[in-house]
Amino acid sequence: MEMVTVMCTTTISTLTLANLLHDPLIQLVRLSDNVSESDHSELLHRVKDSLIARAALPQPALQAAL
């Protein structure tokens, strides 16, 4: 069985790396999964770096189907 954690924020502007690191719900899940704070922080930084790298890649042009 796969478990998915969903985090809801009031606005997209509150979704920052710092907020993710300190969100009470995420902290409870992290602790229940025995994930250290440093491992969690490292994971979030790797995700952030991956998203930045992905955004820098050229995007394929969309072609209209006729």
CNS distance restraints for C-alpha pairs under 8 A (distance, minus, plus):
assign (resid   7 and name CA) (resid  25 and name CA) 7.87 0.50 0.50
assign (resid   7 and name CA) (resid  26 and name CA) 7.83 0.50 0.50
assign (resid   9 and name CA) (resid  14 and name CA) 6.60 0.50 0.50
assign (resid   9 and name CA) (resid  15 and name CA) 6.84 0.50 0.50
assign (resid  10 and name CA) (resid  14 and name CA) 7.19 0.50 0.50
assign (resid  11 and name CA) (resid  15 and name CA) 7.43 0.50 0.50
assign (resid  14 and name CA) (resid  19 and name CA) 7.02 0.50 0.50
assign (resid  15 and name CA) (resid  19 and name CA) 6.28 0.50 0.50
assign (resid  15 and name CA) (resid  20 and name CA) 6.94 0.50 0.50
assign (resid  16 and name CA) (resid  20 and name CA) 6.21 0.50 0.50
assign (resid  17 and name CA) (resid  21 and name CA) 6.21 0.50 0.50
assign (resid  17 and name CA) (resid  44 and name CA) 7.15 0.50 0.50
assign (resid  17 and name CA) (resid  45 and name CA) 7.90 0.50 0.50
assign (resid  18 and name CA) (resid  22 and name CA) 6.40 0.50 0.50
assign (resid  19 and name CA) (resid  23 and name CA) 5.62 0.50 0.50
assign (resid  20 and name CA) (resid  26 and name CA) 7.10 0.50 0.50
assign (resid  21 and name CA) (resid  26 and name CA) 7.68 0.50 0.50
assign (resid  21 and name CA) (resid  27 and name CA) 7.55 0.50 0.50
assign (resid  21 and name CA) (resid  40 and name CA) 7.65 0.50 0.50
assign (resid  21 and name CA) (resid  41 and name CA) 6.59 0.50 0.50
assign (resid  22 and name CA) (resid  26 and name CA) 7.55 0.50 0.50
assign (resid  22 and name CA) (resid  27 and name CA) 6.73 0.50 0.50
assign (resid  23 and name CA) (resid  27 and name CA) 6.09 0.50 0.50
assign (resid  24 and name CA) (resid  28 and name CA) 6.22 0.50 0.50
assign (resid  25 and name CA) (resid  29 and name CA) 6.39 0.50 0.50
assign (resid  26 and name CA) (resid  30 and name CA) 6.00 0.50 0.50
assign (resid  27 and name CA) (resid  31 and name CA) 6.04 0.50 0.50
assign (resid  28 and name CA) (resid  32 and name CA) 6.04 0.50 0.50
assign (resid  29 and name CA) (resid  33 and name CA) 6.14 0.50 0.50
assign (resid  30 and name CA) (resid  34 and name CA) 6.24 0.50 0.50
assign (resid  30 and name CA) (resid  35 and name CA) 5.23 0.50 0.50
assign (resid  30 and name CA) (resid  36 and name CA) 7.39 0.50 0.50
assign (resid  30 and name CA) (resid  37 and name CA) 7.90 0.50 0.50
assign (resid  30 and name CA) (resid  40 and name CA) 7.52 0.50 0.50
assign (resid  31 and name CA) (resid  35 and name CA) 5.94 0.50 0.50
assign (resid  31 and name CA) (resid  36 and name CA) 7.43 0.50 0.50
assign (resid  35 and name CA) (resid  39 and name CA) 6.48 0.50 0.50
assign (resid  35 and name CA) (resid  40 and name CA) 6.53 0.50 0.50
assign (resid  36 and name CA) (resid  40 and name CA) 6.19 0.50 0.50
assign (resid  37 and name CA) (resid  41 and name CA) 6.05 0.50 0.50
assign (resid  38 and name CA) (resid  42 and name CA) 6.06 0.50 0.50
assign (resid  39 and name CA) (resid  43 and name CA) 6.14 0.50 0.50
assign (resid  40 and name CA) (resid  44 and name CA) 6.30 0.50 0.50
assign (resid  41 and name CA) (resid  45 and name CA) 6.22 0.50 0.50
assign (resid  42 and name CA) (resid  46 and name CA) 6.18 0.50 0.50
assign (resid  43 and name CA) (resid  47 and name CA) 6.22 0.50 0.50
assign (resid  44 and name CA) (resid  48 and name CA) 6.15 0.50 0.50
assign (resid  45 and name CA) (resid  49 and name CA) 6.14 0.50 0.50
assign (resid  46 and name CA) (resid  50 and name CA) 6.07 0.50 0.50
assign (resid  47 and name CA) (resid  51 and name CA) 6.17 0.50 0.50
assign (resid  48 and name CA) (resid  52 and name CA) 6.27 0.50 0.50
assign (resid  49 and name CA) (resid  53 and name CA) 6.16 0.50 0.50
assign (resid  50 and name CA) (resid  54 and name CA) 6.02 0.50 0.50
assign (resid  51 and name CA) (resid  55 and name CA) 6.12 0.50 0.50
assign (resid  52 and name CA) (resid  56 and name CA) 6.46 0.50 0.50
assign (resid  53 and name CA) (resid  57 and name CA) 6.77 0.50 0.50
